[in-house]
């Protein structure tokens, strides 16, 4: 964001939302961060990690861990 790099723990991410080449990250604590990018590139990068993410729609990539906790 503004030529700065930020890091967010994957376990804190609820989901990614894509809209017109802008990706927004929604986190557990209610914050959100927007940057330019493609959801398909994020999906590919996240597939190598320990936290599973699921593409539930062309515009949403969801952290499966939070899906499981929401149903309990």
C-alpha positions in Angstrom: 0.0 0.0 0.0 1.5 3.4 -1.1 4.8 1.6 -1.9 4.9 0.0 1.6 4.9 -3.7 2.3 2.7 -5.0 5.1 2.4 -8.5 6.5 -0.8 -10.0 7.9 -0.8 -13.5 9.5 -2.9 -15.9 7.3 -4.7 -17.2 10.4 -6.1 -13.6 10.9 -7.5 -13.4 7.4 -11.2 -14.1 7.1 -11.4 -13.7 3.3 -10.2 -11.9 0.2 -12.7 -10.0 -2.0 -11.9 -8.9 -5.6 -13.6 -6.1 -7.4 -12.2 -4.5 -10.6 -8.5 -5.5 -10.0 -8.7 -4.3 -6.4 -8.3 -7.0 -3.7 -9.6 -6.3 -0.2 -8.4 -8.4 2.8 -10.9 -8.7 5.6 -9.4 -9.7 9.0 -10.6 -11.2 12.2 -10.4 -8.0 14.1 -12.7 -6.1 11.7 -10.0 -4.3 9.7 -9.7 -4.4 6.0 -6.8 -3.6 3.5 -7.1 -2.9 -0.2 -4.5 -3.2 -2.9 -4.2 -3.7 -6.6 -4.0 -7.3 -7.7 -5.7 -10.4 -9.1 -7.5 -12.9 -6.9 -6.1 -15.7 -9.0 -2.6 -14.7 -8.1 -3.5 -14.6 -4.4 -5.1 -18.0 -4.7 -2.0 -19.5 -6.2 0.2 -18.0 -3.5 -2.1 -19.1 -0.7 -2.2 -22.7 -2.1 1.4 -23.3 -0.9 0.6 -22.3 2.7 -0.5 -24.2 5.7 -3.8 -22.4 6.0 -6.4 -23.6 3.5 -8.2 -21.1 1.4 -11.2 -21.9 -0.8 -12.4 -20.0 -3.9 -16.2 -19.9 -3.3 -17.0 -17.4 -6.0 -15.0 -15.7 -8.7 -14.7 -12.7 -6.4 -14.1 -14.4 -3.0 -11.3 -16.5 -1.5 -12.2 -17.7 2.0 -10.1 -19.0 4.9 -11.6 -22.5 5.5 -10.6 -22.4 9.2 -13.0 -19.5 9.8 -15.8 -21.3 7.9 -15.4 -24.3 10.3 -15.5 -22.1 13.4 -18.5 -20.2 12.2 -20.6 -23.4 12.0 -19.9 -24.5 15.6 
